[in-house]
Amino acid sequence: MPNIIEPAQTKRNFRHIATGGILFQGGAAAIDTSTIVAGLVHSLTGSTFAVGAVAAIAHYGWLFPQLFVAHVAQGRTYRMSLYRLGAFGRVGCLALLSALLWFGGGLPRGPLVAGFFVMWTAYAFIGGIVAAPYNDIVARTVPSEWRSRLLAVRFFGGGVLALGVATFAHQALAATDDLPFTFGYAVIFLLGATLLAGSATAFSTAVEPPAPPARPSSSFRAFLAAGLNVFREDRCFRRFLTAQWLGGAAAMALPFYILQPGRVEGAQTTDVALLLGVQTAGVLISNPLWGWWGDRLGKLSLLLLIASLRGLAPMLTLVWLAAGIEDREVTLLWFGAVFFLLGAVGNGGIIAQLGYLMEISPDDRRPAYSGYFNMLVAPAALLPMLGAVLVGTFSFTVLFACSLVAALLHFLAVRRLDALSGITLMDMER
């Protein structure tokens, strides 16, 4: 069956997918692991290792199931049902987390923390079902020359919504000062669940075209063997994987930026929501540039630009640590710049990575390539736990220094991508 969609249907799908993405970004802001969730977990446990673990679980849970889902998706003509399973499943988990935080505020801290991590793990791994079918459906419904634009619209609209979420979070945390602190977080998580439910509904109403005919693997073992062949034979895939591992090493410090302003005398709980707002502003303001750059100058060119900026946040944090700044207002201004960069660079990195992976994946094997890639890069998601070990054994300075070194190596690895077989940045995509 030919993979053809009428122009009017393509535009309709673009609107539905973009709307789903915008609502997802708003919901994701409510459970951001570098601000909201990190602040909650640190308040619950006082442990930097727990902060690293909650981020690692979120990222690893998102990546790990994708190989298994890709194997199932590869043999199906339509993959929307897999998306719905993961999307609505994680909404249910998030709603239960909200209920736990609301009704469990008076529980002993041990059972509350254990319950939180159980539900958070379920949320992360169920959510991981979404990625492979989502990427494939988007690639089959949106033309290549529209994809960076789609992601930019998603992140721009989602950024506006996330600013509202950050304002709501600030008010929720301030309004519950006289109540157990988990109440404010429960309300924020409930908002996140509501927005993610809207996102899943919007995306599910897009019309999925039939996938190109493919010869499914006869078994999961054969599917894995095919993945090993891709790794051995596809040099571009292999180098991209190496670059993403180094990017993951640079990102191991992400959950720990938010802890730095909290070490200054006079720090307030609401500072978390304030910095979430600044981070969201970085996403919002940078979006038009990333969307234009990716579609006009190429996804690989965008990857290189983002890689060149990745070391700025750890470098600024190292300067702050070396200066020994203790003033709260100066610290908030300083980390406002840091979180603005984190938002802008993180957003650009997602646009570039997704776009580039779609470009190098064969049309008839896109779910498989997505599954292979994310399974192989999944262990890098556990690196925030190594970050916590570095903090516990040495110091925050050592952690951010390691992050900076990894960012520099990531840049060098991305530069190697454009040297493959003499292919130029734009030729790669033609």
Helices and strands as residue ranges (DSSP letters): H 7-30, H 36-45, H 48-63, H 66-74, H 80-103, H 109-127, H 131-141, H 144-175, H 182-204, H 220-233, H 235-250, G 251-253, H 254-257, G 261-263, H 271-297, H 299-309, H 312-323, H 328-360, G 363-365, H 366-377, G 378-382, H 383-393, H 396-417, G 420-422, G 427-429
